[in-house]
Amino acid sequence: MIEEDLLARLDSVDVLRNRLTVEELAGGLTNVNLKVTTPQRAYVARLSSEQSSLLAIDRAAEHSNSRAAAESGAAPGVLAFVPNESLLVVEFVEGRTWTEQDVLNPANALRIGAVCRKLHSGPRFVNDFNMLQLQPHYLSIVQQRGFRLPERYLDFTEQTHAIAEALAVQPVATVPCNNDLLAANFIDAGDQLW
């Protein structure tokens, strides 16, 4: 059962008020994903939590980047963004969410490459994602909260710094990128991979 406070947040978007059904979609480590069906069509409402701020996710940038990804043709269209409700609404895509087996299937490599190229050649994102710059922030969260680090994790700090220094010598141009190519982030609509 979907919590009432989540349903109330949907009311901040006009097209979601006249909903027929709401069902929770699987996935979403930093948000709750709901399929909202109205008499006109279906949407996906992504409701993020305050806890996701620990991961340094800029939701305004995510909204702008989602619009750019949609413009590239690699992602569904964005219909609404309500920052004070931490709510992003996108078109629902009818299709099958991929599994690890789909990604590992050599026959799908060309489709994955094609949708990634679409995104990479699309409009520029409003920010860059640099894991080498973000990693110290994540490490401090883990250490402050007493989470377990993988064995020998800190043994590679020097190599990480060397990699960052080497990459800084001759910076390369960046392109819009998903940076989260989990199998479950692909939707196969038959004629198109999203």
Disulfide bonds with the S-S distance in Angstrom:
none
